[in-house]
Amino acid sequence: MTKTTGRHSPAIRLAEVRAILNTGEGESVYGLADRLGVSVKSARRYIVAIERSGDPIYEDWEGKRKVYRLMPTARRDAVQLTTSQMLSLFLSRRVFDFLEGTGFKEDLDDVFRQLELTLKRQDTTIARNLDRKIYDVNEAPHLYEGRIEDVNDVLTALIREERLQVTHVSTVSKSGRRKRFVVEPYTLLVYKKGLYLVGYSHRHEEIRTFALDGFREVEWLRGDRFEYPADYHPTQTVEGAFGLIAGEATTVRLRFDAAVVRYVRRFRWHPTQKTRKPRGGGGDIEITMQVALTVELTSWILGFGGDVEVLEPEQLRHQVAARLQRALARYQ
């Protein structure tokens, strides 16, 4: 079992001990030390700490083995999960590994250490080498090292419906100028292993989406409340978008070569997507979508190289062709 580390380690370790003693089986001091990966002396110290916290513990003998248990009156109801449900949670943990450095990851680790203890108690074979049995491979995550305080301010303001003052640098701006303004936070979005804040910007006088990467300073304006809009929903921020960048929806028609058809068909790339086989197209397919003409869409199309052709609109066809020509020029 992975040793407990992190800012909440003492409290979580005691919670682990209490969870063990909270079962009808209880545990000996030697069994407790083995489960937690600590010395017998440390295990005894944890039992004393639980007693001092006010939880009554009693001793019982099973043969020559002394077992410690919580008194039945002190036991609390716990969430009961099946092995399958706990494994599903461990898989979800992998999906959110990119949150390391934000505080989310550290809190999730604390929760999963307790789940791992419960799983190990139910079936030691399943719990063994769990970090290698369930693994997630995905796109490159954003880096959020050292952003715990910023994320805490964003979350607190978001939950309390209070304003933030931020200093932001656009990740796509060439000037790199820092802009300081007030934001009313509406939604924290997770997209492609990155965090984004949707809110009303007083500088732009409209609802905007900002990448957390772009925030250089974040200050929660305590007590500066705003009225969370009743007619707002996060879906409004991505309507017509191929990703996060919104814009006017346009009919986009693409033709994919047979070489990539099996891959393309595995995904629903956009809610408006319609797929058909063109006449005389062999194994080719055509996909039509109503999306905004953004850099996200262009980059996605370029990812298929020569296995896709933009049929319409003409504007997008020219943009993709120009990008391909610039790329080819670098290798000539």
Secondary structure per residue as TSV (DSSP state, phi and psi in degrees):
chain	resnum	aa	ss	phi	psi
A	1	M	-	360.0	140.5
A	2	T	-	-67.1	132.9
A	3	K	-	-66.4	148.3
A	4	T	-	-76.8	127.2
A	5	T	-	-137.0	168.0
A	6	G	S	114.9	174.6
A	7	R	T	-70.0	-20.9
A	8	H	T	-108.3	21.2
A	9	S	H	-55.1	-50.7
A	10	P	H	-58.9	-45.1
A	11	A	H	-65.4	-41.2
A	12	I	H	-68.5	-38.7
A	13	R	H	-62.3	-42.6
A	14	L	H	-66.3	-34.4
A	15	A	H	-65.7	-35.5
A	16	E	H	-65.3	-43.8
A	17	V	H	-62.8	-44.3
A	18	R	H	-63.0	-38.2
A	19	A	H	-62.1	-37.6
A	20	I	H	-68.6	-46.2
A	21	L	H	-73.3	-16.0
A	22	N	T	-76.8	-13.1
A	23	T	S	-83.7	161.0
A	24	G	S	-64.6	-29.2
A	25	E	S	-73.3	-32.8
A	26	G	-	66.0	-161.6
A	27	E	B	-163.9	149.5
A	28	S	-	-81.6	165.2
A	29	V	H	-65.9	-31.1
A	30	Y	H	-73.2	-40.3
A	31	G	H	-65.5	-37.1
A	32	L	H	-64.4	-43.9
A	33	A	H	-62.5	-40.3
A	34	D	H	-66.0	-42.8
A	35	R	H	-64.4	-39.7
A	36	L	H	-88.1	-11.1
A	37	G	T	70.1	36.8
A	38	V	S	-126.3	177.0
A	39	S	-	-76.3	161.0
A	40	V	H	-62.2	-36.1
A	41	K	H	-61.4	-42.9
A	42	S	H	-65.9	-38.7
A	43	A	H	-61.6	-42.6
A	44	R	H	-62.8	-39.1
A	45	R	H	-63.4	-37.1
A	46	Y	H	-65.4	-40.1
A	47	I	H	-63.0	-42.3
A	48	V	H	-62.8	-40.4
A	49	A	H	-64.1	-37.4
A	50	I	H	-64.8	-42.9
A	51	E	H	-62.4	-42.6
A	52	R	H	-67.2	-23.7
A	53	S	T	-75.8	-7.1
A	54	G	T	107.5	-1.4
A	55	D	-	-87.2	120.3
A	56	P	-	-73.7	126.3
A	57	I	E	-115.5	139.7
A	58	Y	E	-123.9	156.8
A	59	E	E	-104.5	146.3
A	60	D	E	-142.6	151.8
A	61	W	E	-108.5	129.6
A	62	E	E	-116.9	92.2
A	63	G	T	69.7	-122.0
A	64	K	T	-97.7	10.2
A	65	R	E	-105.6	120.1
A	66	K	E	-85.8	125.3
A	67	V	E	-116.1	139.5
A	68	Y	E	-106.0	137.9
A	69	R	E	-140.5	155.1
A	70	L	E	-76.7	144.8
A	71	M	-	-60.2	141.7
A	72	P	G	-53.1	-34.3
A	73	T	G	-69.3	-19.1
A	74	A	G	-96.0	-6.7
A	75	R	-	-73.6	143.1
A	76	R	-	-116.8	153.7
A	77	D	-	-65.9	141.9
A	78	A	-	-126.1	155.4
A	79	V	-	-69.7	126.4
A	80	Q	-	-97.2	121.3
A	81	L	-	-121.0	143.2
A	82	T	-	-76.7	165.5
A	83	T	H	-58.5	-42.2
A	84	S	H	-61.6	-40.4
A	85	Q	H	-66.5	-40.4
A	86	M	H	-67.5	-37.5
A	87	L	H	-65.6	-36.3
A	88	S	H	-62.6	-39.8
A	89	L	H	-66.1	-38.5
A	90	F	H	-64.0	-36.5
A	91	L	H	-64.6	-41.3
A	92	S	H	-64.2	-31.5
A	93	R	H	-60.5	-42.0
A	94	R	H	-61.5	-37.1
A	95	V	H	-61.9	-29.6
A	96	F	T	-104.1	19.8
A	97	D	G	-60.5	-25.9
A	98	F	G	-66.7	-12.6
A	99	L	G	-80.5	5.3
A	100	E	T	-58.3	131.4
A	101	G	T	98.0	-4.8
A	102	T	S	-103.9	-10.9
A	103	G	S	99.4	-35.2
A	104	F	H	-58.1	-49.5
A	105	K	H	-60.6	-43.1
A	106	E	H	-64.5	-41.2
A	107	D	H	-67.3	-39.5
A	108	L	H	-63.3	-39.5
A	109	D	H	-61.5	-39.6
A	110	D	H	-61.3	-43.3
A	111	V	H	-63.9	-44.3
A	112	F	H	-73.0	-23.8
A	113	R	H	-64.3	-37.6
A	114	Q	H	-71.2	-38.5
A	115	L	H	-64.2	-40.0
A	116	E	H	-62.7	-38.2
A	117	L	H	-63.1	-43.6
A	118	T	H	-63.9	-42.7
A	119	L	H	-64.9	-39.6
A	120	K	H	-65.2	-34.7
A	121	R	H	-67.9	-33.0
A	122	Q	H	-80.4	-40.8
A	123	D	-	-157.0	100.2
A	124	T	H	-65.8	-27.9
A	125	T	H	-66.1	-44.1
A	126	I	H	-64.9	-41.7
A	127	A	H	-71.0	-22.8
A	128	R	T	-66.6	130.1
A	129	N	T	58.9	32.6
A	130	L	H	-61.5	-36.1
A	131	D	H	-63.7	-21.1
A	132	R	H	-98.0	-20.1
A	133	K	H	-78.4	-29.4
A	134	I	S	-123.0	115.0
A	135	Y	-	-140.6	144.7
A	136	D	-	-118.6	129.3
A	137	V	-	-117.1	122.4
A	138	N	-	-146.7	-171.0
A	139	E	S	-67.3	165.1
A	140	A	-	-59.5	129.0
A	141	P	-	-81.0	157.9
A	142	H	-	-71.0	157.2
A	143	L	-	-104.0	121.3
A	144	Y	-	-123.3	27.3
A	145	E	T	-59.0	129.4
A	146	G	T	78.5	17.5
A	147	R	-	-103.7	15.1
A	148	I	H	-57.4	-47.1
A	149	E	H	-63.9	-41.1
A	150	D	H	-63.0	-44.7
A	151	V	H	-65.4	-38.7
A	152	N	H	-61.3	-42.2
A	153	D	H	-64.9	-42.9
A	154	V	H	-61.5	-47.2
A	155	L	H	-65.4	-42.2
A	156	T	H	-63.5	-46.2
A	157	A	H	-63.9	-38.8
A	158	L	H	-62.5	-48.3
A	159	I	H	-68.9	-38.7
A	160	R	H	-86.0	-3.7
A	161	E	T	57.0	52.7
A	162	E	E	-125.9	156.3
A	163	R	E	-78.4	159.8
A	164	L	E	-119.0	147.0
A	165	Q	E	-111.9	123.5
A	166	V	E	-126.5	153.5
A	167	T	E	-112.6	120.8
A	168	H	E	-126.0	141.6
A	169	V	-	-122.6	120.3
A	170	S	-	-64.9	133.2
A	171	T	S	-75.0	-11.7
A	172	V	S	-109.9	-5.0
A	173	S	-	-78.8	137.7
A	174	K	S	-80.7	-25.3
A	175	S	S	-72.4	-33.9
A	176	G	-	69.3	17.9
A	177	R	-	-73.1	140.6
A	178	R	-	-87.2	134.2
A	179	K	E	-122.7	130.1
A	180	R	E	-108.0	126.5
A	181	F	E	-158.9	173.2
A	182	V	E	-101.8	138.2
A	183	V	E	-127.0	138.0
A	184	E	E	-97.3	105.2
A	185	P	E	-72.4	128.8
A	186	Y	E	-108.7	-44.6
A	187	T	E	-148.6	139.1
A	188	L	E	-100.5	113.9
A	189	L	E	-97.0	145.2
A	190	V	E	-112.9	121.0
A	191	Y	E	-145.1	122.7
A	192	K	T	48.2	50.7
A	193	K	T	57.8	37.6
A	194	G	E	-137.9	157.2
A	195	L	E	-106.9	136.2
A	196	Y	E	-135.1	142.1
A	197	L	E	-108.8	125.3
A	198	V	E	-102.1	132.1
A	199	G	E	-171.7	171.7
A	200	Y	E	-84.0	119.4
A	201	S	E	-92.0	122.8
A	202	H	T	-70.6	-23.5
A	203	R	T	-73.7	-43.6
A	204	H	T	-91.6	-13.4
A	205	E	T	56.8	41.7
A	206	E	E	-165.4	168.7
A	207	I	E	-76.2	127.0
A	208	R	E	-128.1	160.4
A	209	T	E	-114.2	125.8
A	210	F	E	-120.9	135.0
A	211	A	E	-75.2	136.4
A	212	L	G	-59.0	-30.8
A	213	D	G	-56.1	-30.8
A	214	G	G	-80.7	-13.2
A	215	F	E	-79.4	122.8
A	216	R	E	-96.5	-32.2
A	217	E	E	-139.3	139.2
A	218	V	E	-133.5	126.8
A	219	E	E	-130.4	120.7
A	220	W	E	-75.9	121.5
A	221	L	E	-87.6	89.0
A	222	R	E	-57.0	128.4
A	223	G	E	82.3	-7.9
A	224	D	E	-86.7	80.9
A	225	R	E	-79.7	157.3
A	226	F	-	-136.3	163.0
A	227	E	-	-89.7	113.5
A	228	Y	-	-64.7	122.3
A	229	P	-	-65.1	127.9
A	230	A	T	-68.8	-27.4
A	231	D	T	-94.1	11.3
A	232	Y	-	-96.8	142.4
A	233	H	-	-145.5	142.2
A	234	P	G	-54.8	-27.5
A	235	T	G	-61.7	-24.3
A	236	Q	G	-64.2	-27.8
A	237	T	G	-77.2	-16.2
A	238	V	G	-120.9	11.1
A	239	E	T	-62.1	124.7
A	240	G	T	78.4	-2.0
A	241	A	-	-87.8	150.7
A	242	F	S	-105.1	71.2
A	243	G	S	123.8	-123.9
A	244	L	S	-110.5	-24.6
A	245	I	-	-79.3	115.2
A	246	A	-	-85.5	170.3
A	247	G	-	169.7	-178.8
A	248	E	-	-69.6	127.6
A	249	A	-	-70.3	135.1
A	250	T	E	-131.5	148.7
A	251	T	E	-73.4	120.2
A	252	V	E	-116.9	126.8
A	253	R	E	-123.4	125.5
A	254	L	E	-125.7	145.5
A	255	R	E	-116.4	122.1
A	256	F	E	-105.9	135.5
A	257	D	-	-68.4	156.3
A	258	A	H	-56.5	-28.1
A	259	A	H	-61.6	-27.1
A	260	V	H	-116.0	3.4
A	261	V	H	-58.8	-44.6
A	262	R	H	-59.6	-40.3
A	263	Y	H	-68.2	-46.0
A	264	V	H	-61.3	-39.4
A	265	R	T	-69.5	-15.1
A	266	R	T	-73.6	-15.3
A	267	F	-	-123.3	150.8
A	268	R	-	-101.7	100.4
A	269	W	-	-73.7	-28.0
A	270	H	-	-157.0	146.0
A	271	P	T	-57.4	-27.7
A	272	T	T	-90.1	2.6
A	273	Q	-	-61.0	133.8
A	274	K	E	-130.1	134.1
A	275	T	E	-118.8	139.3
A	276	R	E	-149.6	161.6
A	277	K	-	-96.6	122.2
A	278	P	-	-72.2	152.8
A	279	R	T	-65.3	132.6
A	280	G	T	67.8	19.2
A	281	G	-	-92.0	4.6
A	282	G	T	62.3	-123.8
A	283	G	T	-94.3	7.9
A	284	D	-	-71.5	161.0
A	285	I	E	-136.0	158.4
A	286	E	E	-116.7	138.7
A	287	I	E	-121.3	131.8
A	288	T	E	-117.4	133.8
A	289	M	E	-139.6	155.4
A	290	Q	E	-105.6	96.6
A	291	V	E	-138.8	164.4
A	292	A	-	-80.4	146.5
A	293	L	-	-85.8	87.5
A	294	T	-	-118.9	172.6
A	295	V	H	-64.6	-28.9
A	296	E	H	-64.4	-43.3
A	297	L	H	-65.7	-46.5
A	298	T	H	-60.1	-44.1
A	299	S	H	-64.2	-38.5
A	300	W	H	-63.5	-44.0
A	301	I	H	-63.2	-43.7
A	302	L	H	-63.1	-25.8
A	303	G	T	-63.1	-20.1
A	304	F	T	-91.9	-1.6
A	305	G	G	54.9	-128.6
A	306	G	G	-84.2	6.2
A	307	D	G	-92.7	7.3
A	308	V	E	-140.0	148.6
A	309	E	E	-131.8	131.5
A	310	V	E	-81.3	117.9
A	311	L	E	-89.7	-35.8
A	312	E	E	-161.2	153.0
A	313	P	-	-82.8	165.6
A	314	E	H	-61.3	-37.6
A	315	Q	H	-58.6	-46.6
A	316	L	H	-68.1	-37.3
A	317	R	H	-58.7	-44.2
A	318	H	H	-67.5	-39.6
A	319	Q	H	-61.7	-46.2
A	320	V	H	-65.8	-42.4
A	321	A	H	-60.8	-42.2
A	322	A	H	-64.1	-41.0
A	323	R	H	-65.2	-40.4
A	324	L	H	-66.0	-39.0
A	325	Q	H	-65.5	-40.8
A	326	R	H	-64.0	-40.6
A	327	A	H	-65.2	-43.0
A	328	L	H	-63.4	-36.4
A	329	A	H	-62.9	-28.6
A	330	R	T	-68.5	-20.4
A	331	Y	T	-107.8	8.0
A	332	Q	-	-104.9	360.0
